[in-house]
Amino acid sequence: MTSLIGRARARGVEWVSLDSPDTRNALSAALVDALTTALTECGKDDDVRAVVLTHTGNTFCAGADLRDPPHPDALVGLLRQLVELPKPVVARVTGHVRAGGLGLLAACDIAAASHAAGFAFTEVRIGVAPAVISLPLLPRTDPRALARYYLTGERFDAVEAARIGLLTAAGEDVDAVLEPVLDGLRRSAPGALAETKRLLTARVLEAFDRDAADLTALSARLFSSAQAREGMTAFLERRDPEWLV
């Protein structure tokens, strides 16, 4: 079994990679646990100025692993950890992002993607809702756009993702986009970065404090429903669900 998470460091920036390409970096219980551990270590390490969250393979994250989904409480904990980490977290995306993976992007402080990336909130197509991931998404993303993409499950590109606030920026070469970002973080005082992040995330954390319990319960209820069983079975069997009209 692989470690599921890759680690590297360059001039104070810790590169943390989702490294389960065989499962399209789906959020399994094991992957969520491994990422939580890696972020905890980064948060405690004085030599880490910032964290880049990236991926191996052609998918940043396919959402929840339907064969081994994390407990909703664990996913809430991971999203909150990204928001609360006393180091800036930068998402670097060069592939597909679906469902729960979009929650990871929204929980990061800065997110950039190449034009090869594609995005979709696919929850409604398998009979559930983007419940827990709404905690960082709703405070940070255009509400009219979210209404469309939450309700339809349509795919959209990196330019649209930047327009609606899911991404900070998009470009042909994501590393060229991120070069001035990482340079700026390296030039910034660690304590000042931590306090500035605290200012920026206050409204997001209010959403966690207010809504996490209700959204966790909603997620658990929907995932145990008959519609979800049909939707997930149809997805795994590569067929249309019975509700298609």
N, C-alpha and C positions, 0 to 999 in steps of 0.2 A: 504493500500500500504506500502511495506517495504521501508527502506531507500536506498536500493540497494548497499550500501557500509558499510562494517563492519570496526570498528576501535578498536585497542588495543595498549597498549604500554608496553614495557619491557626494562628497563635499557637504555632509550634514543632512542630505535628503535621503530618507529611507524609502526604497522602492519595494512595495508590497504587492505581489502578483497573485491573483486568483489563478491557481495552477491545477485545474482539473478539466482539461480540454475534452476528455472523453465524455464528460457529462455536460459539456458546454458551460462549465463553471456554474452549474445550477446550485442553488442554496440548499444543500443538504444539512442535516444536523451537524455532521462532522465538519463541513466547510465553515459553517457559521461559528462553530466552536474554535476552529483553528484561526480564523480571521480575528475573532475576539481576543484570543491569546496574543497574536502578533501586535494588535493595536495597543493592548495593555502594556506590552514591553516597550513599544515606541513612546507611549506617553510617559513612562518612567525614566527614559534614557535622556540625560541632559545633552548628549551629543547629537540628538536628532532635532533638527530645526523644523522640518516639515516632512509629511508623508505623501508619497505618490501612490495611489491605488490604481493598479492596472491589471493586465490579464495576459495569459498565454492563449493561443488558438484564435479562431475567428469570431468568438463570442465573448464579450465582457462578462455577461451573466444572463442566463436564460430564465431567471426567476426561481421560484421554489422548486426543489427536486420533488417531483410527484411520487417517487418511489421511497424517499426518505426525507420528508419535509421537516424543517425545524419547528420546534414548538413556537407558537406566536410570541410568547414571552421572550424567547431567545432572540427572535428577530427584532422585537422592540428594543431589547438591550443592545444589540449590535448597532442599530440605527442611532440610538441615543449616544452610544459611545463615540461614534463618528462625529456627532454634533458637539459633544462635550470635551473631546480630546483636547488637551491644552497645546496642541500643535496644529497648524493648518493642514488640512487634508485635501489633496488635489487629485481628482479623478482623471485618468488618461485612458481614452477609449478609441479603439481602432476597429471595432467589430459590432456585432449585434447586441442589443440590450432589450430585454423583455421583462415585463411584470416587476417582480421584486428587485431586479437589477436596477430599475429606475429609482427605486427607493434609496439604493446605495448612492446613486449619483446626486439625488436631492439632499442627502445627508452630508455630502462633502461640501467644503467651503468654496471650492473652485472646481469646475468641471470643463474639460475640453475634449473634443472628438475630431477625428479625421472625417473627411467627406465619405469614407467607406462605411461609416457607422450607420445603423438603422435602429429604430426604436418603436416599441408598441406596448400598450397596456392590454395584455391579452386575457386578463382575468375573466371578463364577462363571457368570453368565448368558451371557457371551461366551467362556467356555472358558479363563479365566486365574484368577489369584488376587490378592488385595490384598497383594502381596509387599513392595515398596519402601515403600509408605505405612504399613506396619506399624511402621516404625522409630519414628515419633513416636506412633502410635496405641496400640500395646500398653502402653507405660508410663503412659499418661494416661487410658485409657478402661476402663470396666467390662468385665471379661473375659467374663462370662456374656452380656452384651448383644452384645459383639462376635462371640461364637460364633454367636449367632442371626443377626445381620444379615450377617456375612461369608458364612455358609453358605447363606442363603436369598435374598439380594438384595432382601429386602422394603424397601418405603419406610417411613420413619418421620418424624414431625413434629418441630418445633423444641422442643416441651416434652419429648419423649422424648430428643432429642439433648442437652438440658441435663441430664436425669436421669442419663444414662449417662456424662457427663463430656466428651462431644465439644464441647459448648458451655459457656461460663461462665454465660450467661444468655440468656433469650428473653423477648420481649414484643411487644405489639401494634405499638409504635413503637420500632424498634431504635435510633434516634438518642436517644430519651429514656432507653433503657437505658444507652447509652454516655456520656451527658452526665457523670455523676459519675465514671466511669472516666477519661475524658480530662481532667477537671478535676484529679483526683488525680495523674495523670502529669505535668501541667504544674506542679504544686506540689512535685514531687519533685526532688531533686538528681540531675543526670545521672550522676555517678560512683556514687552510691548505687543508682540504678536498674540500672546495668550490673552491679554486684557482686551485687545481689539476684537479678537474672535468672540470673547464673552459678550461684548456689545452687540455684535452682529447676530449672534445665535439666541439672544434672549427671547425673541418672539417665537422661535421654533420650539424652544424648550417649554414655553407656556402651553403650546399645543400638546406636547408630550404629557405634561402634568395634568392637563384638563381632560384629554381624550384617550390616552393610551389604554386604560382599562376597558372602556366601551368598545374600542376598535379591536382590541385583542379578543374580546368575547364575540364580536361580530365575525371575525375571521374564523374562529373555532367553530361557530355555528354553521357558517356557510360551507366550510370544508367538510363537514360531516353530513351535509344535506344530500338528498337523492339527486338533485340536479348536478351537484359537484361530482358525485360518483359517476354519473353518466358522462359528464363533460371530460373528466380525466380519463375515463376508459376509452372514450372516442378518440381523445388526443393520442393516447398510447397505442391504440389500434389503427391510427392514421385514417380515421373515417369521420364523416360529419356526425355531429350529435343529433339526437332524435328531435330536438326542437327546431332544427333548421326549416324555414318555410320559403 
